[in-house]
Every structure is written in structure tokens, then in C-alpha cells.
Amino acid sequence: MSSAVVAKRYAKALFEAAQEQGLLEQVEEELVTVDQMLGHTPELKKWLTHPTVDVKQKKEVLLKVSESMSTLTTNVLILLIERGREAVITDFVRSYQKLANEARGVAEAVVTTAVTLTEAEAAQLSQAFSKKMGKELRITNIVDPTIIGGVVVRIGDRLYDGSIKSKLDRFEQQLRQSHVS
């Protein structure tokens, strides 16, 4: 079974339990904290996913790290360790966030621009795409000077490409096709 499928199954189970207990936001914050800690401490992530490290040691470290977390979050993370699924923690967190966002009517948008968006521009983009998607948008801005200008918006599996680079590429392709004819 692929790690993405495993991560989604655990995330769905945790999501349903958190929803029943009214802990959606708290569990999401706790998972994001764990994910950030693993992202900022590659040595810890490497140690945690190493097959020769004893499960008991991994659980002890996790229990120390998760002292301030809900029992629900701690138990699921321990379950992942006991079942040898430590490597899916990041995918698990992303899957949980996606489920929580869907429940709240929120969509994550990655907006690529040639320069950093101002708050007003981000709000304007969010408002325009919120109407189109029927959901509130959370925007993450990525700066990529190679797109020259315009904007590329990715919401889930949808891509809206209004970059000047794309327009120039399409124009170049049309010119080549007209020369071939």
C-alpha cells in the first residue's frame, strides 16, 4: 500500500475522531507543530524514521515532545510509530489539513508571481478566486522571477496560468505552427 494511501487513512480516522470531540483546530495546530519540528530538525526526522532505532525509544521521545498535545494527537502519532509508519507523518499532516480545510470550506492556493504580492493584491486575488471556487482561500505566495509577470494560481489540482511567460510560450508556438503550414 502506498504511503499516500496510508497517510490518508490515518488522517481520515483522526479527522473523524477530532470532529466528534470538537478538536479539529487544536489537532491541526498540534500536527503542524510536529511537522514543522521534523522539517526544521532533519536529524530528528532521520532518527525517527531509521529502522534500527528501537520503537520504545521513538515512543519515549514522542511522549516528551507531545506533553502539551491532546491525547488524541499523541495516541495517533504513537500508533504510527508502533506500526512502522513514521515516514508518512508529513503526508499524514497534509491529508489531515486538507480534510479540515474542506470541513471549514477553505481551499489552499499557491500563487506564483514574479514579485511578492502586497496584502491588498493577495486579498483581491483571494476574493476573486473565492467566488469562483465557492470557498474561502488561504494564499501562499511563491516568488518566481522567471514567469516575468502575471500570476499562476494552483488550487488543489486546478491550475490557472496567467503568466506572461506562458503567454509568450503560446505565442511562440503559434508562430512556429504558422510557419510550418
C-alpha positions as CSV (number, residue, x, y, z in Angstrom):
1,M,0.0,0.0,0.0
2,S,1.4,3.4,-1.0
3,S,2.4,5.8,1.7
4,A,-0.1,8.4,0.4
5,V,-2.9,6.0,0.9
6,V,-1.7,5.0,4.4
7,A,-1.4,8.7,5.3
8,K,-4.9,9.5,4.1
9,R,-6.4,6.6,6.0
10,Y,-4.8,7.6,9.3
11,A,-5.7,11.3,8.6
12,K,-9.3,10.4,8.0
13,A,-9.6,8.4,11.2
14,L,-8.0,11.2,13.2
15,F,-10.2,13.8,11.5
16,E,-13.4,11.9,12.3
17,A,-12.3,11.5,16.0
18,A,-11.3,15.1,16.3
19,Q,-14.5,16.3,14.7
20,E,-16.6,14.2,17.2
21,Q,-14.6,15.7,20.1
22,G,-14.7,19.2,18.8
23,L,-10.9,19.3,18.5
24,L,-10.4,19.9,14.7
25,E,-8.4,23.2,15.1
26,Q,-6.4,22.0,18.1
27,V,-5.4,18.8,16.5
28,E,-4.4,20.6,13.3
29,E,-2.2,23.0,15.2
30,E,-0.6,20.2,17.0
31,L,0.1,18.2,13.8
32,V,1.5,21.3,12.1
33,T,3.8,21.9,15.1
34,V,5.1,18.3,14.9
35,D,5.6,18.6,11.1
36,Q,7.5,21.9,11.5
37,M,9.7,20.4,14.2
38,L,10.5,17.5,11.9
39,G,11.1,19.9,9.0
40,H,13.4,22.1,11.0
41,T,15.3,19.2,12.6
42,P,16.3,16.8,9.8
43,E,18.4,14.8,12.2
44,L,15.3,14.1,14.3
45,K,13.3,13.0,11.3
46,K,16.2,10.8,10.1
47,W,16.5,9.2,13.6
48,L,12.7,8.8,13.9
49,T,12.5,7.0,10.5
50,H,15.6,4.9,10.9
51,P,14.7,1.2,11.0
52,T,17.3,0.2,13.6
53,V,16.1,2.7,16.3
54,D,14.0,0.9,18.9
55,V,10.3,1.6,18.8
56,K,10.3,2.1,22.6
57,Q,12.9,4.9,22.2
58,K,10.9,6.5,19.5
59,K,7.8,6.5,21.6
60,E,9.6,7.9,24.6
61,V,10.9,10.8,22.6
62,L,7.5,11.4,21.1
63,L,5.9,11.4,24.5
64,K,8.3,14.1,25.7
65,V,7.7,16.2,22.6
66,S,3.9,15.8,22.8
67,E,3.4,16.5,26.5
68,S,1.4,19.7,25.8
69,M,-0.6,18.0,23.0
70,S,-4.1,16.4,23.2
71,T,-4.3,12.7,24.0
72,L,-5.9,12.1,20.6
73,T,-3.0,13.5,18.6
74,T,-0.4,11.8,20.8
75,N,-2.1,8.4,20.5
76,V,-2.3,8.6,16.7
77,L,1.4,9.6,16.5
78,I,2.3,6.7,18.8
79,L,0.2,4.3,16.7
80,L,2.1,5.5,13.6
81,I,5.4,4.7,15.3
82,E,4.2,1.3,16.6
83,R,3.1,0.3,13.1
84,G,6.3,1.5,11.5
85,R,4.7,4.4,9.7
86,E,6.9,7.2,10.8
87,A,7.8,8.1,7.3
88,V,4.3,9.1,6.4
89,I,3.9,11.8,9.1
90,T,4.3,14.7,6.7
91,D,1.8,13.2,4.2
92,F,-0.4,12.4,7.1
93,V,-0.4,16.0,8.3
94,R,-1.1,17.3,4.8
95,S,-4.0,14.9,4.4
96,Y,-5.4,16.0,7.8
97,Q,-5.1,19.6,6.8
98,K,-6.9,19.0,3.6
99,L,-9.8,17.3,5.3
100,A,-10.0,20.1,8.0
101,N,-10.0,22.7,5.3
102,E,-12.7,21.0,3.3
103,A,-14.8,20.8,6.5
104,R,-14.3,24.6,7.1
105,G,-14.9,25.5,3.4
106,V,-11.3,26.6,2.9
107,A,-9.1,25.9,0.0
108,E,-5.3,26.3,-0.1
109,A,-4.0,28.3,-3.1
110,V,-0.4,28.5,-4.2
111,V,0.1,31.8,-6.1
112,T,3.2,32.2,-8.1
113,T,4.2,35.7,-9.1
114,A,7.3,37.5,-10.4
115,V,7.4,39.7,-7.3
116,T,6.0,39.4,-3.8
117,L,2.2,40.1,-3.6
118,T,1.1,43.0,-1.4
119,E,-1.6,42.3,1.2
120,A,-4.1,44.2,-0.9
121,E,-3.2,42.1,-4.0
122,A,-3.4,38.9,-2.1
123,A,-6.8,39.9,-0.7
124,Q,-8.0,40.8,-4.2
125,L,-6.9,37.5,-5.6
126,S,-8.4,35.6,-2.7
127,Q,-11.7,37.4,-3.2
128,A,-11.8,36.8,-7.0
129,F,-11.0,33.1,-6.7
130,S,-13.2,32.6,-3.6
131,K,-16.2,33.5,-5.7
132,K,-15.1,31.1,-8.5
133,M,-14.4,28.2,-6.1
134,G,-17.2,28.8,-3.6
135,K,-14.6,28.5,-0.8
136,E,-12.5,30.8,1.3
137,L,-8.9,30.8,0.1
138,R,-5.7,30.7,2.1
139,I,-2.9,32.0,-0.2
140,T,0.7,31.0,-0.1
141,N,2.8,33.3,-2.3
142,I,5.8,31.9,-4.2
143,V,8.1,34.3,-6.0
144,D,9.5,33.1,-9.3
145,P,11.0,35.9,-11.5
146,T,11.1,33.6,-14.5
147,I,7.4,33.9,-15.1
148,I,8.2,37.6,-16.0
149,G,4.8,38.9,-14.9
150,G,1.2,38.0,-14.3
151,V,0.2,35.2,-11.9
152,V,-0.1,31.4,-11.7
153,V,-2.7,30.1,-9.3
154,R,-2.8,26.5,-8.2
155,I,-5.8,25.4,-6.1
156,G,-5.8,21.7,-5.5
157,D,-5.5,20.1,-8.9
158,R,-6.6,23.2,-10.8
159,L,-4.1,25.5,-12.4
160,Y,-4.9,29.0,-13.7
161,D,-1.9,30.3,-15.6
162,G,-2.0,34.0,-16.5
163,S,1.8,34.4,-16.6
164,I,3.5,36.4,-19.3
165,K,5.9,33.6,-19.8
166,S,3.1,31.2,-20.6
167,K,1.5,33.7,-23.0
168,L,4.9,34.2,-24.7
169,D,5.4,30.5,-25.0
170,R,1.9,30.0,-26.5
171,F,2.6,32.9,-28.9
172,E,5.9,31.4,-30.0
173,Q,4.2,28.0,-30.6
174,Q,1.5,29.7,-32.8
175,L,4.2,31.4,-34.8
176,R,6.0,28.1,-35.4
177,Q,2.8,26.4,-36.4
178,S,2.0,29.1,-38.9
179,H,5.5,28.8,-40.5
180,V,5.1,25.0,-40.8
181,S,1.8,25.4,-42.8
